[in-house]
Amino acid sequence: MFVNPKLITFEKMGESKKTCEVCQTNLNPETGFYFGAAYVSWALTVALWVSVLVALKTFDAIGWIEFGFLTHPGTFLTTGMVLTVIIFPYLFRLSRSIWAHMFIKSSPGVKS
């Protein structure tokens, strides 16, 4: 789906191919089509931050770390920001793929 197949790169990271190599479906149906993927990206990022909070609370319950949401906000913010930056290329491509899957139908006669 993407021009540059490498995940960890910023060169042509969001550039998609014009058509699918398998079914010849148009992957760029209109200008600005992928702006809607920002909503998917936002939902995935919220899920990531909720997961960070749950993980930190679980580690606190087990006794591995000392964490309280109001007493240690720096731990939560630092962990969340670091993970968001590390996982950003994956979330970016995943959100675009999910958006395309929701709205682009494959060509007639091609089973997906």
C-alpha positions, 0 to 999 in steps of 0.5 A, spaced: 500 500 500 505 504 501 511 506 496 516 505 501 516 499 504 520 500 510 517 501 517 522 505 520 523 511 516 521 518 514 522 518 507 516 518 503 512 515 509 505 516 508 506 516 500 501 511 498 501 507 491 496 509 486 493 502 485 493 496 488 498 491 485 493 485 486 487 488 484 488 494 481 483 498 486 485 505 486 488 507 493 487 515 492 480 516 490 480 523 491 484 529 494 485 529 501 482 522 502 487 520 508 485 526 512 480 522 515 485 517 518 487 522 523 480 520 527 483 513 527 490 515 529 487 519 535 483 513 537 489 508 537 493 513 540 488 514 546 488 506 546 495 507 547 495 512 553 490 508 556 494 501 556 500 505 559 496 507 565 493 500 566 500 497 565 503 502 570 497 501 575 498 494 574 506 494 575 504 498 582 499 493 584 504 487 583 510 492 587 515 493 581 514 500 581 511 505 585 506 509 581 500 513 583 496 517 577 496 524 582 502 523 585 507 521 579 504 524 573 511 525 570 512 517 570 505 517 566 507 523 561 514 520 560 512 513 559 506 515 554 510 520 550 516 516 549 512 510 547 508 514 542 514 517 539 517 510 538 510 507 535 508 513 531 510 510 524 506 504 526 500 508 528 501 512 522 501 507 517 496 502 521 491 508 521 491 510 514 490 502 512 484 502 517 481 508 514 482 505 507 479 499 509 473 502 511 472 506 505 475 503 499 472 497 496 476 493 491 475 492 484 469 488 481 470 480 480 476 480 486 475 477 492 478 479 498 
